[in-house]
Amino acid sequence: MPHPPLTVIMPMFNAAPFVRAAVDSVLEQTFTDFDFLIVDDGSTDGSADIVRDLAAGDARIQLIVQDNQGIVPSLNRMIARAQGRYIARMDADDLCLPERFARQIACLEARPELGAVGTQFIEIDARGAVRDAHFRHPVGSDAVHAQLLMGQPLANPTVMFRADALRAAGGYRAAFRYCEDYDLFLRLSRVARLDNLPDVLFHYRRSAGQMSVAANARQTRQSVKARFAHHEVLAGRPDPFDGLATLPTVDQLDALVGRAGVGAAVGREIALRLLHNRRALRGEEFAIITAAAASPARLPGGWRAVLRCLRFGMPLRAARLALALVAGAAVAALEVGSA
């Protein structure tokens, strides 16, 4: 008996309030020829029991229970097990609209150059109320690939992949645990085209506790490094992070790639993207920001970040950042004077 053309993969961790609705939205798709892999990644809130109950009524669901390992091992485990020629991502707190799979499969079958296609979405809150109905990702491969060089152009859980392209790109990388999808899309863009459907086919749940919100400063830091690796490969050099379990700090980048100034350049881009971020100004990213401020290259927005530190109740950090900006300006003036 031939295997279904589509495998749906869904990682799950403590999603008990939402997982029944998420699974139902998959089972109620108009395209029905799929199998549905769900990894319970060490949940402690009864999520696995909810899925077991649902699986008893639908043979397409296959539950895999494991000790907590994180999202990247969970996703790669399902990719290794998937047998469909297409693989659809799903998250345990979101909702698919009924035509999602049918529209995405039709698109992938009509356009063999595509390795992945996402959809538009409506943002909902923890209660299911609409938060934002106007968010749009770019449509058209050229627009998607252009946006990819600046930031995320596809909504992660809306994406359907061509399985062979996903595997050719290498799957997800553990080192990029806070932006695993973005790192994958960059690598996938080197072996296939990417696009988004113009249709709203997904409800994306946004809440204060989800990782993309709680760890957005780390996500930004890793996304800059993912883009750096992408440009290294496009320039004909090896991917500096290939095979690494954790990412190096910006201070380690020069030695890793054998070129001076690389770490400073990457650190400066991280700083520019995090100057407005309260979590970054409070957290470990502050060291990257002050290092960029102390360099002779001007840091636009640096003095506004000093004011943000004061407004956020961090006078010592405001003083440290101000001193770094003054030091950087002094070094720049000396360089100009000696030129």
C-alpha positions as CSV (number, residue, x, y, z in Angstrom):
1,M,0.0,0.0,0.0
2,P,1.5,3.4,-1.0
3,H,2.5,5.8,1.7
4,P,0.5,9.0,2.0
5,P,2.1,11.9,0.1
6,L,2.2,14.1,3.2
7,T,3.6,13.8,6.6
8,V,2.7,16.4,9.2
9,I,5.2,17.0,12.0
10,M,4.3,18.7,15.3
11,P,6.7,19.1,18.3
12,M,4.8,19.4,21.6
13,F,5.8,20.6,25.1
14,N,3.3,21.4,27.8
15,A,0.6,22.4,25.3
16,A,-2.4,21.0,27.2
17,P,-4.6,24.1,26.9
18,F,-4.3,24.2,23.1
19,V,-3.2,20.9,21.7
20,R,-6.7,19.3,21.2
21,A,-7.8,22.3,19.0
22,A,-4.5,22.2,17.1
23,V,-4.7,18.5,16.3
24,D,-8.4,18.8,15.4
25,S,-7.5,21.6,12.9
26,V,-5.1,19.2,11.2
27,L,-7.6,16.3,11.2
28,E,-10.3,18.5,9.7
29,Q,-8.3,19.4,6.6
30,T,-10.0,19.0,3.2
31,F,-6.8,17.1,2.1
32,T,-7.0,14.0,4.1
33,D,-4.2,11.7,2.8
34,F,-1.5,12.2,5.4
35,D,0.1,10.8,8.4
36,F,0.6,12.9,11.5
37,L,3.8,12.6,13.7
38,I,3.7,14.2,17.1
39,V,6.7,14.2,19.5
40,D,5.9,14.9,23.1
41,D,9.1,16.4,24.4
42,G,8.8,15.5,28.0
43,S,5.6,17.3,28.8
44,T,4.5,17.4,32.4
45,D,0.9,18.8,32.0
46,G,-0.9,15.8,30.5
47,S,-0.4,16.8,26.8
48,A,0.5,13.3,25.8
49,D,-2.7,11.9,27.4
50,I,-4.7,14.3,25.3
51,V,-3.0,13.2,22.1
52,R,-3.3,9.5,23.0
53,D,-7.1,10.0,23.4
54,L,-7.2,11.7,19.9
55,A,-5.0,9.0,18.4
56,A,-7.4,6.3,19.6
57,G,-10.0,7.8,17.2
58,D,-7.7,8.5,14.2
59,A,-5.1,6.1,13.0
60,R,-3.2,8.8,11.1
61,I,-1.8,10.1,14.5
62,Q,1.5,8.6,15.7
63,L,2.6,9.8,19.1
64,I,6.3,9.6,20.1
65,V,7.1,10.3,23.7
66,Q,10.6,11.2,24.8
67,D,12.5,12.9,27.6
68,N,12.9,16.6,27.1
69,Q,15.5,17.3,24.4
70,G,14.4,20.5,22.8
71,I,12.7,21.5,19.6
72,V,15.6,20.8,17.2
73,P,16.1,17.1,18.1
74,S,12.3,16.7,18.2
75,L,11.9,18.1,14.6
76,N,14.9,16.1,13.2
77,R,13.5,12.9,14.8
78,M,10.2,13.4,12.9
79,I,12.0,14.3,9.7
80,A,14.0,11.2,9.8
81,R,10.9,9.1,10.3
82,A,8.7,11.0,7.8
83,Q,7.8,9.0,4.6
84,G,5.7,11.5,2.7
85,R,7.2,13.4,-0.2
86,Y,5.9,16.5,1.5
87,I,6.4,17.5,5.1
88,A,4.2,20.1,6.8
89,R,5.2,21.9,10.0
90,M,2.6,22.5,12.7
91,D,2.9,23.8,16.3
92,A,0.9,22.5,19.2
93,D,-0.8,25.8,20.0
94,D,-1.8,27.0,16.6
95,L,-4.7,26.3,14.2
96,C,-4.8,25.4,10.5
97,L,-7.7,26.5,8.3
98,P,-9.3,23.7,6.4
99,E,-7.8,24.4,3.0
100,R,-4.2,24.8,4.1
101,F,-2.8,21.4,3.0
102,A,-4.7,21.3,-0.2
103,R,-3.5,24.7,-1.3
104,Q,0.1,24.1,-0.4
105,I,0.3,20.7,-2.1
106,A,-1.3,22.1,-5.2
107,C,1.3,24.9,-5.2
108,L,4.3,22.5,-4.7
109,E,3.0,20.1,-7.4
110,A,2.6,23.0,-9.9
111,R,6.0,24.5,-9.1
112,P,8.8,21.9,-8.9
113,E,11.4,24.5,-8.3
114,L,9.9,25.2,-4.8
115,G,11.5,23.6,-1.8
116,A,9.0,25.2,0.7
117,V,5.9,27.2,0.7
118,G,4.3,29.1,3.6
119,T,1.0,30.9,4.0
120,Q,-0.3,34.1,5.5
121,F,-1.8,34.0,9.0
122,I,-3.9,35.8,11.5
123,E,-2.4,36.3,15.0
124,I,-4.5,35.2,17.9
125,D,-4.1,35.4,21.7
126,A,-4.2,32.7,24.3
127,R,-8.0,32.8,24.3
128,G,-8.3,32.6,20.5
129,A,-9.2,36.2,20.0
130,V,-7.7,38.0,17.0
131,R,-4.7,40.2,17.9
132,D,-3.6,41.1,14.4
133,A,-5.4,40.4,11.1
134,H,-3.2,42.5,8.9
135,F,0.3,40.8,9.1
136,R,1.6,39.7,5.7
137,H,4.7,37.9,4.5
138,P,6.1,38.6,1.1
139,V,4.6,36.7,-1.9
140,G,6.7,35.7,-4.9
141,S,10.0,34.0,-4.8
142,D,12.1,37.0,-5.6
143,A,10.4,39.0,-2.8
144,V,10.8,36.1,-0.4
145,H,14.5,35.6,-1.1
146,A,15.2,39.3,-0.9
147,Q,13.5,39.5,2.6
148,L,15.4,36.4,3.7
149,L,18.6,38.4,3.6
150,M,17.2,40.8,6.2
151,G,14.9,38.6,8.3
152,Q,12.3,35.9,8.5
153,P,10.1,35.8,5.3
154,L,8.0,32.7,6.1
155,A,5.9,32.0,9.2
156,N,7.6,28.9,10.6
157,P,4.6,26.7,11.5
158,T,2.8,27.5,8.3
159,V,5.4,26.0,6.0
160,M,5.2,22.8,3.9
161,F,8.5,21.4,2.6
162,R,9.4,19.2,-0.3
163,A,11.0,16.4,1.7
164,D,14.0,15.8,-0.5
165,A,14.9,19.5,-0.5
166,L,14.5,19.7,3.3
167,R,16.9,16.8,3.7
168,A,19.3,18.2,1.1
169,A,19.5,21.4,3.1
170,G,20.5,19.3,6.2
171,G,17.5,19.7,8.4
172,Y,17.6,21.7,11.6
173,R,20.8,22.6,13.4
174,A,21.1,22.3,17.2
175,A,23.4,25.3,17.5
176,F,20.5,27.6,16.3
177,R,17.9,26.5,18.8
178,Y,16.4,30.0,19.0
179,C,16.1,30.6,15.3
180,E,16.3,27.0,13.9
181,D,13.7,27.7,11.1
182,Y,15.5,30.9,9.9
183,D,18.8,29.1,9.7
184,L,17.2,26.3,7.8
185,F,15.4,28.7,5.3
186,L,18.8,30.3,4.5
187,R,20.4,27.0,3.8
188,L,17.3,25.7,1.9
189,S,17.4,28.8,-0.3
190,R,20.7,27.6,-1.7
191,V,19.2,24.3,-3.0
192,A,15.6,25.4,-3.9
193,R,13.2,28.4,-4.2
194,L,10.9,29.5,-1.4
195,D,7.6,31.3,-1.6
196,N,4.4,32.1,0.3
197,L,0.8,31.8,-0.7
198,P,-1.2,35.0,-0.6
199,D,-4.0,33.3,1.3
200,V,-4.7,33.4,5.1
201,L,-4.7,29.7,6.0
202,F,-3.4,29.7,9.5
203,H,-4.0,31.1,13.0
204,Y,-0.8,31.8,14.8
205,R,-1.1,32.0,18.6
206,R,1.0,34.6,20.3
207,S,1.5,34.6,24.0
208,A,4.1,36.1,26.5
209,G,5.4,32.7,27.5
210,Q,6.3,31.3,24.1
211,M,10.0,31.0,23.3
212,S,10.0,33.4,20.4
213,V,8.8,36.1,22.8
214,A,10.7,35.2,25.9
215,A,14.0,34.7,24.1
216,N,13.8,37.3,21.3
217,A,17.1,38.8,22.1
218,R,18.9,35.5,21.8
219,Q,16.9,34.8,18.6
220,T,18.1,38.1,17.1
221,R,21.7,37.3,18.1
222,Q,21.6,33.9,16.5
223,S,19.8,35.2,13.3
224,V,22.7,37.6,12.7
225,K,25.1,34.7,12.9
226,A,22.9,32.6,10.6
227,R,23.1,35.3,8.0
228,F,26.8,35.6,8.4
229,A,27.2,31.9,7.8
230,H,25.0,32.1,4.7
231,H,27.1,34.9,3.2
232,E,30.3,32.9,4.0
233,V,29.0,30.0,1.9
234,L,27.8,32.3,-0.9
235,A,31.3,33.8,-1.0
236,G,32.7,30.3,-1.6
237,R,34.0,29.7,2.0
238,P,33.0,26.9,4.4
239,D,30.0,27.3,6.7
240,P,31.8,28.3,10.0
241,F,29.2,26.7,12.1
242,D,28.9,23.4,10.3
243,G,28.9,20.5,12.8
244,L,28.9,22.8,15.9
245,A,26.6,22.0,18.8
246,T,26.8,25.5,20.1
247,L,27.6,28.9,18.5
248,P,30.8,30.7,19.2
249,T,30.7,34.1,20.8
250,V,31.5,37.1,18.6
251,D,34.9,37.3,20.3
252,Q,35.7,33.9,18.9
253,L,34.7,34.5,15.3
254,D,38.0,36.0,14.1
255,A,40.0,32.9,15.1
256,L,37.3,30.5,13.8
257,V,37.3,32.0,10.3
258,G,40.9,33.2,10.2
259,R,40.1,36.8,9.4
260,A,40.4,39.9,11.6
261,G,37.5,42.2,12.2
262,V,34.8,39.6,11.5
263,G,33.7,39.4,15.1
264,A,33.5,43.2,15.4
265,A,31.3,43.4,12.3
266,V,28.9,40.7,13.5
267,G,28.8,42.2,16.9
268,R,28.0,45.6,15.5
269,E,25.0,44.2,13.5
270,I,23.7,42.4,16.6
271,A,24.1,45.7,18.6
272,L,22.2,47.7,16.0
273,R,19.3,45.2,16.0
274,L,19.1,45.1,19.8
275,L,19.5,48.8,20.9
276,H,15.7,49.1,21.3
277,N,15.3,45.8,23.1
278,R,14.8,45.9,26.9
279,R,15.7,42.2,27.4
280,A,19.0,42.8,25.5
281,L,19.9,45.9,27.5
282,R,19.2,44.0,30.7
283,G,20.8,40.7,29.6
284,E,24.1,39.2,28.3
285,E,23.7,41.0,25.0
286,F,24.6,44.3,26.7
287,A,28.3,43.3,26.5
288,I,28.0,43.1,22.7
289,I,26.2,46.5,22.6
290,T,28.9,48.2,24.7
291,A,31.7,46.7,22.7
292,A,30.2,48.0,19.5
293,A,29.7,51.4,21.1
294,A,33.4,51.6,22.1
295,S,34.6,50.9,18.6
296,P,35.5,53.9,16.3
297,A,32.6,53.2,14.0
298,R,29.6,55.3,15.0
299,L,26.7,53.4,16.5
300,P,23.5,55.1,15.4
301,G,20.9,55.1,18.1
302,G,23.5,54.6,20.8
303,W,22.5,57.7,22.9
304,R,18.8,56.8,22.6
305,A,19.8,53.4,24.1
306,V,21.4,55.3,27.0
307,L,18.1,57.0,27.6
308,R,16.2,53.7,27.4
309,C,18.5,52.3,30.1
310,L,17.6,55.2,32.3
311,R,13.9,54.8,31.5
312,F,14.1,51.0,32.3
313,G,15.7,51.7,35.7
314,M,19.3,50.8,34.8
315,P,21.4,53.9,35.6
316,L,24.7,51.9,35.9
317,R,24.2,50.4,32.5
318,A,23.3,53.8,31.1
319,A,26.6,55.2,32.5
320,R,28.6,52.2,31.1
321,L,27.0,52.6,27.6
322,A,27.6,56.4,27.7
323,L,31.2,55.9,28.6
324,A,31.6,53.4,25.8
325,L,30.1,55.8,23.3
326,V,32.5,58.6,24.4
327,A,35.4,56.2,24.2
328,G,34.4,55.2,20.7
329,A,34.1,58.8,19.6
330,A,37.5,59.6,21.0
331,V,39.2,56.7,19.2
332,A,37.5,57.8,15.9
333,A,38.7,61.4,16.4
334,L,42.3,60.1,17.0
335,E,42.1,58.0,13.8
336,V,40.9,61.0,11.8
337,G,43.7,63.2,13.3
338,S,46.4,60.8,12.5
339,A,45.2,60.1,8.9
